[in-house]
Amino acid sequence: MLILLPKTRKSGTSMDQSNEKQVNTSKESNNETAATDFVTQGAKLIKVRSKYSKNERHFWVDPNEFFLSYKGSQKQKYSKTGKRIYLSDIHEVRIGSQSDAFSVAFGKGHKLPPDSHCFSLVFGEKGDMLDLVAQNEKERDLWVSGITEFSRRSKFHLTNPAEVQQLWAKKLFYEADRDKNGKLSLKEIKRLLNRMSLDITEADIAKDVKKRELSSDDFLNFLAKILQKPEIVDAIFKKYDKERMFWTKSELQQFMAEEQKENLSLEQCEKIVDEMETCPELKRNHWLGLTGFMAFLDSEQMNIKDPKTNKVYQDMTQPLSHYFVASSHNTYLESDQLKGNSKIECYIKALKSGCRCVEMDVWDGDHSQPVIYHGFTLTSKLLFSDVIEVIDKYAFCKSKYPLILSIENHCSVDQQRVMAKIIKDIFKEKLFLDSALPENDFLPSPNQLVERIVVKCKKLPGGVQRKCSLTMAALEGSLSVLGGLPASPSADDSDDEPDPIEEQYEIALEFSELINICQTAAFKSFAHSKENHDSTFILSFSETKAAKLAKHSPEHFIQHNKRQLSRIYPAGSRFGSTNYDPVAFWMAGCQVVALNYQTPDEAMQLNRGLFEDNGGCGYVLKPDFMREFTSETRISPARLVPSNNWHRTVNFKILSGFCLPKKEGDGTKSILDPFVQVSMVGAPQDKKTVRTKVINNNGFHPVWNEEFRFSVSCPQLALLHLEVYDHETTQSDVVIAQFCLPVRCIQEGYRTVQLKTVGGEKLESAKLYVLVKISQDPRTN
């Protein structure tokens, strides 16, 4: 980081400025070197657990293999070389004691070192956390800087898919080497391959390896043999290689044009070869060999998702009501609605996933401090101030576009004043306070609200609020003549009569003044809303009420949602935090469709799929017919989309899978029997679900070669949902991986699908290889 000199210093000559820059760069380099040297040498850290047992361990970083290691308990069987966390798997280095483990430890009154000694690592597919305490603040800062720098370096070295695969193989080797002697026995290899769901005997392994033990290099060579994918080679590579086992630049260009529908220049093809090919001789001639092609197949360019959609590419200057908004219900809950824990980490996870509307139920707490929990239940409580601090830190970590704070206000007027002060003091300039609307009565656009936080709640009626403000202003004026305002009494010892207006509406003026473009109101009818509400009113509907409106009045619902925001929330009977199907409400143009983010069910998979679009920023532009007031589109309740829409035919062929995960707890006990369920989700007439055949005893590399056809009348609202199941003969089939993406984000051709867990985390190596063809449906006018 460049350290700037104080602004009070006058600018000198260009030579002076050049010297200053060199000094600053030198200081930065020295600090970085000190940190990397320190973490390489290692030091003792304390691991913090929720129950806070002190576990002092020696930690260090391997600067060559890029992993953080520490020696575990001497009671553990395999601990002599330490446990490993690969630095490329670290998502966040969190400074301070903000994790739930620290919160529990502090909450139970255990004596912990200062906050300045604490930090946490968030890593892995499931977002695991390692909470640590350094000896002092200086060492904490060295650990944070050193790990951050090595993590950056490790990711810089993983630009080539072949390098990513090599790191994956090294991880496999380390995990399989149970006695940590640097070699794998046939038994250890068999156990590893069984865990990877490949049914193979030690005798079969011995035929290939011809050794009783494998070194790391031997294992990489062995793995390369079983990683070959003949169905890909036969279908694609041999079609263009002219039996030479390599492609020229021209042949790569031909493949990209004919199969992938991408027109690349020869220079672009040459760049692909330079990045993907590892054989020096082939690379020198700008030829792409089979190994380089397989690496290319796993690259971002060959991913099923169009790379342009990884960034914000949609028009962000339209009113907020013209976007679908990623929204969470009861964000604070970790599990069920009745007795689950409330956790600050739930807000962090939601915001890091791109959620743009988080919810909190706020109630009076002890010592005049509002708390967040699910009222009249056994759910645990969080301090309102702690949650606001975390939201302030993470509000724009994933997306710069506005965050809506949906507050269910159950507080007394006095504690509402406390809430208002906390919000204003912490959010400062991030808080959006402008209530003026453009002349056209449209809401502001996401671009106009960049890095702003909008409070959504009920407020005092406009005329009442003005009267209340004038009364208080007059009171302050009178008191100033008498020598100023008296000290504000606390909520606990005040004997003053509350303001009659605030008491009548049970809303504090200070809190009401924070609410502007998202003031809540009760729904009576669409006609009533059009007549009585401007676009600053947001209406909330239970899923039951909204479902009836979407079914019987879809046209009116869509028209309403062109001007105002609608929020949908789960029925109160969903005690287990299950989710409703959000698709019907998106079809009606509803923007804030709030789901239980903690529940990894199909609804959340579809939700994550929709918001994969537009750079994952949490705002997705609705189709034209859901935005344009001049549109004469007539919408049939049975169809929910215009009858003259844009038909497409999607041909989707599943070629094969790779390294499919077992369900948790299976270990080496069983081998997968996988099949894939393919669903087209969207308008009612577009919905269709099909499935492949079951491949017995092979989750490592199952081959299907099955093709399916979908007719899609509204591709702008269609989602492709893939679910990989493990077939069970004695119980229900189990989903082991999934993937969901809007049809408009799909690339044609031979593509790689990077599978995810049911909870939405990317699986490191699990993939599907597919062939996609999209054509205009003959029914299109």
N, C-alpha and C positions, 0 to 999 in steps of 0.2 A: 504494500500500500504506500502510495506517495504521501510523504509527510510535508504538508505545506507550511511555509514560514508565516509568522503572524502578519495579518493584513496591515498593521500599523507601520510596517517597515516600508520605506520608499523603494520603488523599483530601481535597480541599478543597471549597469551596462549588460549587454548580451553575454559578455564573458562572465560577469557575476552570476547571471541567471543560469548559465550553463554549469558553472561550478556548483551552484546550489542544487541543481538537478542531480549532478553526479554524487554530491554528498548524501542527498535523500535516498537515491537509488542504492548507494553503498550501505546506508543504515538499514534499509529494507532487506538487502541481501544478507547483511550480518545477522539481523534478527531471525531471518528465515533459516540461516545456517545453524544458529544457536539452537533453534527449536528442533530442527531435523536431527542434529547431533544428539540432543538430549533424549528424544524419544527412541532413537536407535540404541543408545546405551541402556535406556530403560530406568524405571524407578518403581517404588511401591505406591500402589493406589488402594483405596478401600472400595470394595464393591458394596453397593447399597441395595438391599432387598426391601420389599414392602414391610416385612416384619422387623426389619432392621437388625440383622445379625451382622456384626463386624467381620468382614472377610478381607483381610489384607493379602494382596497378591502382588507378585512382581510382574509388571507389564513391560513390553518392549515392541518395537516395530522392526520388521525385517525389510530393509531398504531395497533389496533385490527382488524378492518375491511379493512385496507389497502386501503384507498382512500384519495385523496386530495380534500379538500372542500373550498369553499369560499362563502361569503354572497354577493348576487347580489344586484342590485339596489332596493331601497325601493319601487320603482314604480311597481316592478314586483309583481304579485299576490301571487306566492308561493315562498317565499324566506327566511322564518324565520329560516330554518335549513341549508340553503346554498346549492349550487350546488356541484356535485361530479364528480371527475375523478378518476376511479379506477386505482391504481398504476400498476396493471398487464397489463393494456392497454397502458402504456407508452412505446413507441418504442425508444425514444431518448431524452436525456436531453442535449440541445445544448447550449454551453457557448458562450456569446457574442451577438452581434446584427446582426447576419447574415441572419435572415429571411427577407422576402420581406416587412413585416409590418414595421420593423425597417428601411429598405432601403428607403421606401416611406417617412417615418417620417423624416429621416435625409435629404432626397432629397428635401423636401419642406421647409427646413430651420427652422423647429421647434426646439426649444431648448430641447434637451434630455440629461438625465444624461450620464455619461461616459460609454463607451462600457463595462468597467469592472463591471458595475452594472447590466448588462442585461443578460437574459437567456431565452430559449424557451423550451417548452415541445411539442413533437410530439406524438400524441396518437390516438387511435381509428382505426376503420376499414378503414377510408378514409384518414388517416394521417393528421387529424386536428392539428392546431397549437395554442398554447397559449403563447403569448409573454409577458414577465414580466420584471419589473425593480425593483430591491431591493433598500433599503435605502443607502447601501454602498457596497463596494467590499467584506468585511468580511461576511455580511449577504447573499450576492449573493452566495458565496462559501458554506456557511452553507446550504442554500436551495438546491443547486446542489448536495452536498454530501448526505444530508438527504433524498431527494427524490430518488436519485440513490440507496441508501442502502435499503430503504423501498420497492422500486420497485423490487429489487433483492430478498428480503425476500418474497414478495407476490408471485413471480413466483416460488420460491422454494417450497411454500406450495401448488402449483397447479400441482403436479405430477400425481395425480390420476384423471381420467376422472370424477369420482363421485364428487370430490371437485370442478372441473371446472364447472360442471353442477349446483352445489349448489351456486357458486358465480354468475353464470348466473341468477339463480332464485332470488337471493338477489337484483341484478340489476333491474330485472323486478318488484319486489315488490316496490323498492324505486321509480322507474319511475311511477308506477301506483298509488302510494300513493300521490295523488295530494295535499291534505290538510296537509300532513306531520304529521298525528296524530299517526303514527305507526300501523295503521290498514287499511284493505281494505274493503270497502263496496261492496255489490253485484253489484252495479252499476259500481264501479271502476274495479272489476274483469271482468265484462262483457266487459267494454271498452278495458281492456288489452287483453283479449282473441280475441276480434274482431280485434285488432291491430295485433295480432299474426295469424290472418286469420283463426280463429276457429269460425264457426257460431253456437252460443249458446245463449240461453235466460237466463234471471235472474232466471226464474222458474227452468230450468234445473240445474243451478248452485246450487240453494237452496236445490235441492234433494240430492246433493252430500255433501255439506258442513254443512247443518243443523244449520247454524249460520247466523246471519245478518252481522257480521263483522269477518274478519280473521286477526289474528296476523301473524307475519312473519313465525313462526313455523307451524301454521295452513295452511298457504299458501303453504309451502313446501310440506306438506302432501297431500294437494289437488292436487298440480302439479304432484306429484309422481303417482297419480292415472291416470291422463290423459296422462302421458308420457309412459304408457305401450304400447308395440308394439306386439300385438298378432301374426301378420304375421311372425315376427322374432322368437317368442317363439315356434309357431307351426312348422315352417320349420326347425329350428335348435335345440333349447334347448330340446324340448320334444323327439326328435329323440334319444338322448343319456342319458336322466336323469332317465329312468326306473321308472317314476312316483314318484320320490322322491323329485323333485324340487331342486336338486343340482347335480353337477358332482363331481366324484372323480378325483384324478390326472390321473388315467388311462383313464377315459372317456374323459377328456380334451385332453390327448395325442392322443387318437383315433380320436377325432374330428379334431385336427390339421393335422394329417396325411391324413385322408380320404377326408376332405373337403378343407383344406387350402394348401395341398401339402407341408407341413412343418413337418419335422421329429424332434420332441423335446424330450429331455430326461425327465424323471419323476422329476428330480431336477429343470429343467427349468419350468415345469408345476407348481410345488410347488411355485416357485418364482412368477409366474403370479397370483396364488391364493392369496399369501401374499400381493401383490400390489393392487389387484382389489377388493377383498372381504372386506366388512365392518362389517358383522355380526361376533361378537367375537366367537360364538359357531362353526359356519362353518369354520372360519379361523383357529381355534384351531385344527380342524380335517383335515385341508387342503382340504376342500370342496369348490366348487365354486357354490354359489347360483345364483338365477335369477338376482338379483340386481348387483352382482359382474360380471355376464356374460355380462349384458348390458353395464356396465362400460368398460369391456374388449373390447366389440364390438366397442366402441368409442376411443380406445387407438391407439397409433401409429402403433403397431404391426398388427392391423387389418385394417389399412388404405389401400386403393387400391394402393397407391404408395409404391413400394419396399423401405424399410428404407435404404438399401445400397446406393441408388441413391441420398440420402440426403447429401452424402459426395462426394468429388471428388474421383472417382474410375477408371476413364478411363486413358489410357496411355497419359501422358502429355509431352512426349519427342519427339513427331513428329513435323515436320515443321508447322508453323502457317497456311499454305495453306491447311492443312489436317483437319481443324476444322471449324465448323460453329461458327460465332462470333456475339454475341448479339449487335446490332447496332442501333443507333438513328439518325434520320434525323432532321436537324434544332433544335437541342436539347433545345435551349434557348426559344423557343416559347411555350406559355401557351395554345394558341388556334389556330386561323386561321393564314394564311400566309400573309395577307394583312394589318390588323390593330390590331392584337392581341398583348398582352403584352409580352415583353421579361422578363423572370424572372430567377434569380439565383437559386431559389428553383427547377426549372425544371432540372438543372444539378444534384442537390442533389438527387432528386427522381430517376432519371435515374441510377445514380451510385449505390444508395442503392438497386435498383432492380436487379443489376448484369450486367448492360449494360457495354460493353467493348469497344465501339467506340462511342464517342460523337462528335458532329459537331458544328462548329461556323463559321459564316460569319463575317469576320473582315474588317472594313473600317476605313479610316482616321477619327479621332475625333478632337475635339477642344483641344488646349493647348498641341499638340503633343501626345495626349493620344488615342490610337486606341480604337474603340468601336465595339460592336457586335450587329447586328440587320439584318433584312432582307432588303437588299438594295432596294432603290426606292419604298418603301412602307411606311405605316404609323405605322409600328410596333415600339415599344419603344426601347431604346438603353441601353446597359449595358457596363460598363467599362471593357475592356479586362483584365485588371489587377485584378479586383474583381472576375471575373470568374475563372481565373487561380489560385487565392488563394483558392477558394472553391474547385476546382478540386484537388488541392494539398492535401486538408484536407480529401476529401471523395473518392479519387481515388481507394483506396484499402480497403474500409470499408466492402464490401461484398465479394470481390474476390481479391486474391493476384496476379492473372495473369495479363498480360500486358494490359494497357489501350492505345487505339489508339486515338490520338487527330486529328480529321479530320478538317483541316483548309481550308476554302474557302478564299483565300487571295486577297483582293481588295485594299490593302494599298499601299501607295507610298513607294519608297525605304527607305526614312527617317523613316517613321513610322514602316516599317518592322524591322528596327534596334531596335526600341523601343520594338516591340513585342519580338524579340530575347532576348533582355536583361531581360525583364520581365520573360520569360519562364525559362531562365537559372538561374536567381536569386531566383526564387520561387521553382522550381522543384529540383534544385541542383543535387544531385547524383541519383535522381529518373529518370532523363532524360537519355534516351538511345541514345548514340552518336557513338557507334561502327558500322562502315559500312562494316567491313570485313565479308565475307560469307565463310561457309565451302567449301571445295574443290568440293563437289557434287552440289554446287550452290543451295542448299536448304535454305529456311528461317530458322531462329532460332526457337526453340520450345518454348511453353509457360513456361516450366520449366526453360529455359535459360533466360527468360525475367521476372521472378518473381519481382513484385513491380517496374516495369520499365514503363515509359511513352514514347510512340513512336509517333513522329510527322509525320502526313501524309499531304503532300502538293507537289506542283511543286517546283523543285529546278533547279539551274543552271546546264546545261549539264556538264558531268564529265570533259572533256578537258577544257572547258571554266572556270569551277570553279577552276581547278588547276592553270590555267594561271592567273586568277584574284587573287588567293591567293599568287602566286609568285610575282606579281606586287606590291601588298600591302606589302608583306614582304620586298621587295627591297626598297620600299618607306620608311618604318619604319627604315630600316637599315641606309639609307642616312640621315634621320632626326636625328637619334640617334647620328651620328657623329657631327651634327650641334648643339647638345645640347638637343636633345629629341624631342618628339612629341608635337605639339602645342595642346592647349585645344580644345576639340571637340566643334564645333559651334552647336547651336540649330537648329532644323529643320526650325524655323521661320525666323532666321536672317542670315542664311548661304548664302554667295554669291559665294561659291566655285562651280566649275563645278562638277556634279556627275560623278562617274566612268562610262565610256562609255559602258563597258560590262554590268554593272548592269542596266544602262539606257536602253540598247538594249533589255534585257530579262525582265526588270521590276521586278527583284528579287535581294534583298540585299544579299551580300555574307554571312553576319552574320546569316541571317535567313536560307539561303540555307544550311549552315553547320549543322543545326539541323535536317535535313531530311536525312534519310539513307535507311532503309528497306521498307519504304512506300512512294516512290516517284511516283507521279501521271504521267500518260501519256495518250495520245489520242489513242483510239482503231481504227485500220484500218482493220485488219483481223487477224485471229488466226495464219495464216502462218507468217504474218509480226511480230507479237508479239514473236513467237517462235524464229525467226531469229534475232530480234533486241533488245529484252528485256530480261534481266536476272530476277531472282525471286524477286528482290527488287522493281520492278515496279508493281504498283497496278492500274488497269484500272477501270474507273467508267462508268457505263452504265445507261441510263435512263430506266425506266421500259418498255417503248415501244420497244427500241432497244433490250434490254435483252430478252423480250418475243419472239421476232422474232428469235433470235439466239437459244433460248431454244427449240423452236418449230422445226426449220429447221436444226439445227446443234447440237443436244444435245450431241453427242459423242465427237465432237471437243471441245464443251464448257466444258464438264467434264474433258477432257484431259488437257485443258488449266488451269483449276482450281486445278489440282494436283500440279502444280508448282508455280503459281502466285495467288495473291489475286484478287478477283473481288468485286467491290462495286456496288450495285444497289440502285438507289434513285428514289423517286416518281416523276411523271410527273409534269411539271410546272403548268399545268392546275388544279391541286388539291388545289385550293385556300382555301378550307375549312379544309385542313389538313386531308383529308381522306387517307386511305391506300390501296395499291394494295395487291393482294393475294401473299404472300411470298413463298408459297409451290412450285410453278413451278420453282423458282430460286434455292431453296434448292435442288430440283430434278436434277438441272444442276450442282450441286456442288458449287454454288456461296456461298462465306463465309460471306461477309459483306453486308447483306441484310437490308438496313436502312429503318426504319419505323418511323412514327410520333408517338412517345411514348405518347403524350398528348391525343390521340384519342382512346377511349376504344371500338374499333370496333372488328369485328371478326378476322381480320388480326393480331391485337395486342394480342388477346386471344390465337391464334395459336402460335404466337411468344413466348409469356410467357410460353405456354405449352412446346414447344421444349426445352427451356432453364431451365425448371424445372429439367432436367436431369443433371447428373454430379455435384451434389451439388449446382446447381444454380450459378456456377462460371463464366458463360458467354461464355464458350468454350465447344462445344460438338463435339466429334470425328466423322468424316464422315465414312460411311460404307467402307469396304475394296475395293470394286470395284471403289470407287471414289478417292482412294489413291494410289493403287498399279500400278506402271508403267509397271510391267510385265504382268498385267492382259490382257487376250485375249478376254475379254467380248465384245460382239457386242451388242450395244444398239439400240433398235428400237425407232424411233421418236414417234411412237404412244404409246409406253409403258414406255419409259424413265428409265426402270430398266432391268437388264439382264433377259432373258427369263428362265434361269435355276436357278432362285433364290430360296428363302427359304419360301415356302408357309405355312401359318398357318390359322386355323379356330378359330375365336373368337366368343364364345357364351356369350352374355351379357344379363343378366336378371335384370330388374329394379324391386325391391321389393316394396319400399316405399320411402317417403320423410319425412322430419321433419323440422318444423319451417321455412318454406320457406318465404323469405322476400317479402314485398309488394313493388311496385314501389314507388319512392319518391313522397311524397305529398299525398299518399292515406289515411294514418292515419287509422281511424276506419270507413271510409265511405263505403268500399266495402270489400268483401271476395274474396280471390283468386280462380280462376278456372284453376289450373295448369296442364300442360302437359310437357313432356320431349322430346326434339329432340336429337337423338343420331347420330353422324356423324363419319364415318371413313375417315380420310383425309390423303393423301399421293400420291403414284403413281396413275396415271389416272385410271388404271383398278381396284384400290382398293377403289375408292371413292364411298361412299354409305351413304344415309341419311334416317333415319326412325324416327317415332315418336309414342309416347304412346297415349292412349285415354285421353280425358280431364276428370279430376275429379272436379265436380262442388262443389263450396262452401266449400272447405277444403284445405287450404294451410298449416295448422298446422301439419297434419299427413295424407297426401294422400297415398293410397295404389294402386299400379298398377299390380304387378305380371305379367309383360309382358317380353317375351324373344325375342331377335333378334340375327341373325347370320351374321357374316362378314367373307368373304374370303380375306385374306391379303397375297399378293405375295411378299411384301417387308416390313416386320415388322420393320426393322431397321429405316425406314423413315416414318412409319405410326404414326398418332396421333389420339387418341380418344377424341372427342370433345362433351361435354354434355352442352346443353342449356335448362334451365328451363324457360318456358313461362307462362304468365298469358293470358288466352284466352279472347279475347274481341269480343263481338258480333257486335259492331257498328264501330270499327276501327281496325287497325292492332294489331296483338298479340304483347305483349311486353316481351322482355327478362328481367327476374328479377334476374337470377343467372346463373353461368356457371362454367365449369371446363374443363381443357384440359391437357392431359398427353401423352407422347410417349408410344406406345404399349409395348416397351421393358422395361418400368418402372412399368408395371402393375403386381400386385400379383393376383394369382388365388384364388378362394374360395369366401366365404361370406365376403364382404368388405364394408367399410364406405368411402363415397366420401365427403370430406369437400368442400362445395361449396364456390365460390368466387363471388364478384361483377363483373359487366362487365368490371370494370377497373382493376381487378386483386387482389383486397384486400380480405383477408380471411373474410368470414362471421362467426361470433362467434358461432352460433348454427345451421345454415342451413346445412342439410346433405341429401344425398341419400344413401339408403342401396341397395346393388347390389350383384349379384352372377356372377362370371366370371369363364369361363372354356376355356382354350386355348389348342388346339390339333394340331398335325401335319397334314397338308392337304394331302389327298391321291395323289395329283398331284406332290408332291415333289419327285424328283428323288432319 
